[in-house]
Amino acid sequence: MAGATGFVGRRLCAALAEAGHDVMAMTRRPEKYDGAGIAVFGDVHDPDTLPGALAGADVAYYLVHSLGSPDFERLDAEAAWAFGQAAGDAGVQRIVYLGGLGREADGLSAHLRSRREVEGLLGRAGVPVTVLRAGIVVGHGGISWEITRQLVQRLPAMIGPRWVETRTQPIALADVVRYLVGVLDRPETVGKVFEIGGPDVLSYRTMMQRVASRQRRPLPVVPVPLLSPRLSSAWLALVTDVDTGAGRNLVDSMTNEVVVEDDSIRELVPFEPMGYDEAVREALDDRARERRR
């Protein structure tokens, strides 16, 4: 698994191991890895390390991005191409990739365009790619969730750039992991693209106000429609400790509506995804548990 130490990857490794799968966790520092599975050395930005990391794998998960870099589009394209080629050479039967929702006709942000490009590059060597496209993933440690949580926690009132009215379909981290594990047992998902989301379609304004309500505090939103994504990302850097580069690229994407239009995955991996309020509760509870350790 590429991205085994990340926000989604760490939880996914544990879930796959619990489901009885043999997990190889690819990392640049295997000696420091303390998660589920066996740590193997590999770096998607160093193609020479990939054959060894992928040797013996039947399925490869790709959960990597370079959003913190100003050159993330080139870096992600090169890494995806190299990973796909190495997977093909290693005899990998399938790649599973977590991408991003959004309609191409709407003019996708650079971040979401890069996600789509990665989808194609991963399969360029002929390995079938199963793609799960998601919007905001709600869970402790996720960048998008941290932006929401910290804005609510630190601001007495919220400046409302245009993107606060954009609709999105958030999904709980636990449900993303359930889908990523679930597709392994469904041969119908090989080489297909699916959209995943929770049951609630909400604006960013509503999402933040519902988090504020859970914390029993008001969050007035003052509309400032002329506040551009560039200015709002600079303002975000002042208010939160989220990585500036990654935060800016995510804010650029907040002008794109990210809503599920095809929920066919629900028939293949059937379960009831949790609602936004429950996902928020789990994320806050996970954070509280971590802080008590």
Secondary structure, 3 states (H helix, E strand, C coil): CECCCCHHHHHHHHHHHHCCCCCEEEECCHHHCCCCCEEEECCCCCHHHHHHHHCCCCEEEECCCCCCCCCHHHHHHHHHHHHHHHHHHHCCCEEEEEEECCCHHHCCCHHHHHHHHHHHHHCCCCCCEEEEEECCEECCCCHHHHHHHHHHHHCCCEEECHHHHCEECCEEHHHHHHHHHHHHHCHHHCCCEEECCCCCCEEHHHHHHHHHHHCCCCCCEEECCCCCHHHHHHHHHHHCCCCHHHHHHHHHHCCCCECCCCCCHHHHCCCCCCCHHHHHHHHHHHHHHHHHC
